[in-house]
């Protein structure tokens, strides 16, 4: 006769972390459709009611995963800003950080850009998007102040750069572009982004 796993005495914060970790593994291996609070509880050995202390429903869990994704991405991008002097060097480091994240966590990145959220999560996730995009905008604004790039609305320039990087990530996620090939050629992509195709 099969035995149910013994319930673990998870600390309040530990249970939430364990649920998110298990949920991310399921997301990576099987997709969002396979996510179930009841199944996650069974997998980590707690009562089926235990996840309700942290997540009202599956969408609340997905929103929390997306929020954690933004926090992780922000940490990776923050490290890239310390890449040293020179805008192209910093931009290349940022591009590598973003693409590395996208290659490592394609399902999580897709979830982060999903627009279906609980009302009580939308504001926090919207702020996380603004913070991530705002960091990129500040990079361009700083480069404008130091005379390294052209004048203009830094938000529009940042949007062009973000679209370029996310486009590469989407091509990799759909298997239209080999990840290793994309990463190997990323410095050239950044150079083209910064200087365009017009002969000089």
C-alpha positions as CSV (number, residue, x, y, z in Angstrom):
1,X,0.0,0.0,0.0
2,X,1.4,3.4,-1.0
3,X,2.1,5.8,1.8
4,X,1.4,9.5,1.6
5,X,4.4,11.7,2.3
6,X,4.6,12.8,5.8
7,X,3.6,16.4,6.3
8,X,6.6,18.7,6.8
9,X,6.6,21.3,9.5
10,X,7.5,24.1,7.1
11,X,8.2,27.5,8.6
12,X,5.7,30.1,7.2
13,X,8.3,31.7,4.9
14,X,9.9,28.4,4.0
15,X,6.6,27.0,2.8
16,X,6.1,29.9,0.4
17,X,9.6,29.5,-0.9
18,X,9.2,25.7,-1.3
19,X,5.9,26.2,-3.2
20,X,7.5,28.7,-5.6
21,X,10.5,26.5,-6.2
22,X,8.3,23.5,-6.9
23,X,6.0,25.6,-9.1
24,X,8.9,26.9,-11.2
25,X,10.2,23.4,-11.7
26,X,6.7,22.4,-12.9
27,X,6.5,25.5,-15.1
28,X,9.8,24.6,-16.7
29,X,9.1,20.9,-17.2
30,X,5.4,20.9,-18.0
31,X,4.1,24.4,-18.5
32,X,1.5,26.5,-16.7
33,X,-1.3,24.1,-17.5
34,X,0.2,21.5,-15.3
35,X,0.4,23.8,-12.3
36,X,-2.0,22.9,-9.4
37,X,-1.8,24.1,-5.8
38,X,-3.1,20.7,-4.7
39,X,-0.4,18.9,-6.7
40,X,2.3,21.2,-5.4
41,X,1.2,20.5,-1.9
42,X,1.4,16.8,-2.5
43,X,4.9,17.1,-4.1
44,X,6.4,18.9,-1.2
45,X,4.6,16.8,1.4
46,X,2.2,19.3,3.0
47,X,-1.6,19.2,3.4
48,X,-3.6,20.2,0.4
49,X,-4.9,23.2,2.3
50,X,-1.5,24.5,3.2
51,X,-0.8,26.5,0.0
52,X,-3.9,28.6,0.7
53,X,-2.0,30.4,3.5
54,X,0.1,32.0,0.8
55,X,-1.8,31.9,-2.5
56,X,-5.5,32.4,-2.9
57,X,-5.5,30.5,-6.2
58,X,-3.4,29.4,-9.1
59,X,-3.3,32.9,-10.7
60,X,-1.9,34.3,-7.4
61,X,0.9,31.7,-7.5
62,X,1.7,32.6,-11.1
63,X,1.8,36.3,-10.2
64,X,4.2,35.6,-7.4
65,X,6.4,33.6,-9.8
66,X,6.4,36.5,-12.2
67,X,7.3,38.9,-9.5
68,X,10.2,36.7,-8.4
69,X,11.3,36.6,-12.0
70,X,11.5,40.4,-12.2
71,X,13.4,40.5,-8.9
72,X,15.9,38.0,-10.3
73,X,16.2,39.8,-13.6
74,X,16.8,43.1,-11.9
75,X,19.6,41.6,-9.9
76,X,21.2,40.3,-13.1
77,X,20.8,43.7,-14.8
78,X,22.2,45.6,-11.8
79,X,25.4,43.6,-12.0
80,X,25.7,44.5,-15.7
81,X,25.7,48.2,-14.9
82,X,28.9,47.8,-13.1
83,X,30.7,46.5,-16.2
84,X,33.1,49.4,-16.3
85,X,33.4,52.7,-18.3
86,X,32.1,53.0,-21.8
87,X,28.5,52.8,-22.9
88,X,29.0,50.0,-25.5
89,X,30.7,47.9,-22.9
90,X,27.8,48.4,-20.4
91,X,25.2,47.9,-23.0
92,X,26.9,44.6,-24.1
93,X,27.0,43.4,-20.5
94,X,23.3,44.3,-20.0
95,X,22.4,42.5,-23.3
96,X,24.3,39.4,-22.1
97,X,22.6,39.5,-18.7
98,X,19.1,39.7,-20.3
99,X,19.8,37.0,-22.9
100,X,21.4,34.7,-20.4
101,X,18.3,35.0,-18.2
102,X,16.0,34.4,-21.3
103,X,17.9,31.3,-22.3
104,X,18.0,29.9,-18.7
105,X,14.4,30.8,-17.9
106,X,12.3,31.0,-21.1
107,X,9.0,29.8,-19.5
108,X,9.4,32.2,-16.6
109,X,10.2,35.1,-19.0
110,X,7.0,34.3,-20.9
111,X,5.0,34.3,-17.7
112,X,6.6,37.7,-16.7
113,X,5.3,39.3,-19.9
114,X,1.8,37.7,-19.6
115,X,-0.9,40.3,-19.1
116,X,-3.5,38.2,-17.1
117,X,-3.0,39.0,-13.4
118,X,-5.1,39.2,-10.3
119,X,-6.2,42.8,-9.6
120,X,-4.2,42.9,-6.3
121,X,-1.0,41.8,-8.2
122,X,-1.3,44.0,-11.2
123,X,0.0,47.2,-9.5
124,X,3.0,45.4,-8.1
125,X,3.9,43.7,-11.4
126,X,3.3,47.0,-13.3
127,X,5.8,48.7,-10.9
128,X,8.3,45.8,-11.5
129,X,8.0,46.3,-15.3
130,X,8.5,50.0,-14.9
131,X,11.5,49.5,-12.7
132,X,13.2,47.1,-15.1
133,X,12.5,49.3,-18.1
134,X,13.4,52.4,-16.1
135,X,16.8,51.0,-15.4
136,X,17.4,50.6,-19.2
137,X,16.1,54.1,-19.8
138,X,18.5,55.5,-17.2
139,X,21.4,53.7,-18.9
140,X,20.6,55.6,-22.1
141,X,19.9,58.9,-20.3
142,X,23.4,58.7,-18.6
143,X,25.0,58.0,-22.0
144,X,23.3,61.0,-23.5
145,X,24.6,63.2,-20.6
146,X,28.1,62.0,-21.2
147,X,27.8,62.6,-25.0
148,X,28.2,58.9,-25.9
149,X,24.9,58.6,-27.9
150,X,22.5,60.9,-29.7
151,X,20.0,63.1,-28.1
152,X,16.3,62.3,-28.0
153,X,13.7,60.7,-25.8
154,X,15.7,58.1,-23.8
155,X,12.5,56.1,-23.3
156,X,12.0,55.6,-27.0
157,X,15.7,54.6,-27.4
158,X,15.3,52.2,-24.5
159,X,12.2,50.7,-26.1
160,X,14.1,50.0,-29.4
161,X,16.9,48.3,-27.5
162,X,14.4,46.3,-25.3
163,X,12.5,45.2,-28.4
164,X,15.8,44.1,-30.1
165,X,16.8,42.0,-27.1
166,X,13.4,40.5,-26.4
167,X,13.1,39.7,-30.1
168,X,16.3,37.6,-29.9
169,X,14.9,35.9,-26.7
170,X,11.7,35.1,-28.5
171,X,13.6,33.6,-31.5
172,X,15.6,31.4,-29.2
173,X,12.5,30.4,-27.2
174,X,10.7,29.3,-30.5
175,X,13.9,27.4,-31.6
176,X,14.2,29.7,-34.6
177,X,17.7,30.7,-33.4
178,X,20.3,28.7,-31.6
179,X,21.0,30.0,-28.2
180,X,24.8,29.5,-28.3
181,X,24.9,31.2,-31.7
182,X,22.9,34.1,-30.5
183,X,25.0,34.6,-27.3
184,X,28.3,34.3,-29.3
185,X,27.1,37.0,-31.8
186,X,25.6,39.3,-29.2
187,X,28.4,41.8,-29.1
188,X,27.9,42.3,-32.9
189,X,24.2,42.7,-32.4
190,X,24.8,45.4,-29.8
191,X,27.3,47.1,-32.1
192,X,24.7,47.1,-34.9
193,X,22.0,48.4,-32.5
194,X,24.3,51.3,-31.5
195,X,25.7,52.3,-34.8
196,X,23.1,51.1,-37.4
197,X,23.7,49.9,-40.9
198,X,24.6,53.1,-42.6
199,X,28.2,53.2,-43.9
200,X,30.5,55.6,-42.2
